[in-house]
Amino acid sequence: MGEQQRVRVEVYGADVKCASCVNAPGSKETYEWLQAAIGRKYNDSMVTYNYYDISQEGQDGADISIIQQLLDDELFYPLVLIENEIVGEGDPRLKKIYKALDKYGLQTKENS
């Protein structure tokens, strides 16, 4: 069996909620919720989590083109990416995120 590769989960967001997301959780809350949800289902020792605030410049690892699309309202935040693939936008769904993680061979925990 091959060695497990690290899987990157990235969330782009802002402290201020987007106008259409008033009733949805904030970006930071979504980021923390995702870590907890993924950690409950998977052995997430091979998952790297990153949060990028679209209002801050010079963040290591942040994709400037994605930030610009969010600032231009071409994409909605919080935006969730797994290995550079958009898997959630605005109000991300766990089912779609889990499906993307399964694609990378993350091991699920027993009794999950």
FIMIRO-972836 format. One record per atom (N, C-alpha, C): residue in one letter; x, y, z. Coordinates in steps of 0.2 Angstrom, whole numbers, plus 5000, padded with zeros to 4 digits. Layout:
N
aXYZ...
END
This chain:
112
m500449945000m500050005000m500450065000g500350114996g500750174995g500650225001e501150265002e501150315008e500650365007q500250385012q499750435012q500050505010q499750535006q499950605004q499550655009r499850715010r499550765014r499050795009v498450805012v497850835009v497750915011r497750955007r497651025009r496951045009v496751075014v496051105015v496151175016e495851215011e495951295012e495251325012v495251375017v494651415017v494851485016y494451515011y494551595010y493951625013g494051675017g493451715019g493651785022a493151815026a493251875029a492851885035d493051925039d492751945046d492051965044v491952005039v491252035037v490951985033k490351965035k489951915031k489751955024c489651915019c489451935012c488651955013a488451995009a487752025010a487251965009s487351915005s486851865004s486951805009c487451815014c487651765019c487451785026v486951825027v486851855033v486651795038n486251755036n486051695041n486451635041a487051635037a487451585037a488051595042p488451545044p488951555049p489551595045g489951625049g490451665047g491051625044s491451655040s492051615037s492451585042k492651615048k493051585053k492751525056e492051535058e491651485061e491651425056t491551435050t491551385045t492151345045y492751385045y493451355045y493451305051e493251325057e493351285063e492851225063w492251235060w491751185060w492051135055l492351155050l492551105045l493151055048q493551095052q494151055055q493851005060a493351025064a492950975068a492650915065a492250935059a491850885056a492350835052i492850865049i493350815046i493650775051g493850805057g494250765062g493750705065r493150715065r492650665068r492650605063k492650625057k492550565052k493150535049y493750575049y494350545046y494950555051n495450515050n496050515053n496350575049d496350635052d496550695049d497250715050s497650665052s498350685054s498750705047m498450685041m498750695035m498450755031v498050795035v497650855032v498050915035t498150965030t498351025032t497851075031y497651115036y497151165036y497451235035n497151275031n497351345030n496751395030y496851445033y496251495032y496651565030y496351595025y496551655022y496051705022d496151765025d495751825026d495851865019i495251875015i495351905009i495451985010s495452005016s495552075017s496352085019q496652035020q497352045022q497852025016e498352065015e498852055010e499452015012g499751985008g500451955009g500351895014q499851855013q499751785017q500151735013d500651705016d500951645013d500451595011g500551565005g500151515002g499451534999a499251595000a498551614998a498651624990d498151604987d498051614979d497751684978i498151724975i497951794974i497451804969s497451754964s496851754959s496151734962i496251694967i495551674970i495351734975i495851764978i495651824982i495351874978q495651884972q495351934968q494651924965q494551854964q493851834962q493351844967l493551834973l493151844979l492951914980l493451954979l493352034980l492952064975d492952034969d492552054963d491852024963d491751984968d491051944969d490951894963e491451864960e491451814956e491351744959l491551744965l491451684970l491251714976f490951664980f490651684987f491051654992y491151684998y491451665003y491051645009p491151595013p491851565013p491851515007l492451515005l492651474999l493051415002v492851355000v493251295003v493551254997l494251244997l494651214992l494951154995i494951094991i495351044993i495851024987e496451034989e496951024984e496851064978n496651134979n496551184974n495851174970e495451124972e494851114969e494251144973i493851184970i493351224974i492751164976v492651154982v492151104984v491651134988g491651204990g491151234994g491151304993e490551334992e490551414991e489951444994g490051494999g489551525002g489251485008d488951425007d488751385013d488951315011p489551295012p489851235010p489451175013r489351115009r489051055011r489551005013l489450975018l489950915021l489950865016k489350845013k489350785008k489850795003k489850855000k490350864994k491050864996i491150895002i491850895005i492050825007y491650785010y491850715011y492050675005k491650695000k491750654993k492450674990a492550734991a493250764988a493850734993l493750724999l494250695003l494350625002d493750585001d493750514999d494250504993k494150554988k494550544982k495350544983y495550574989y496250574990y496450524995g495950474997g496150415000g496250425008l495950475011l495950485018l495650425021q495950405027q495650345030q495150375035t494550335035t494050355039t494150325046k493850355051k493950325058k493450265059e493650225063e493150165065e492550195068n491950165066n491250185069n491050255067s491350275061s491150345059s490550345054
END
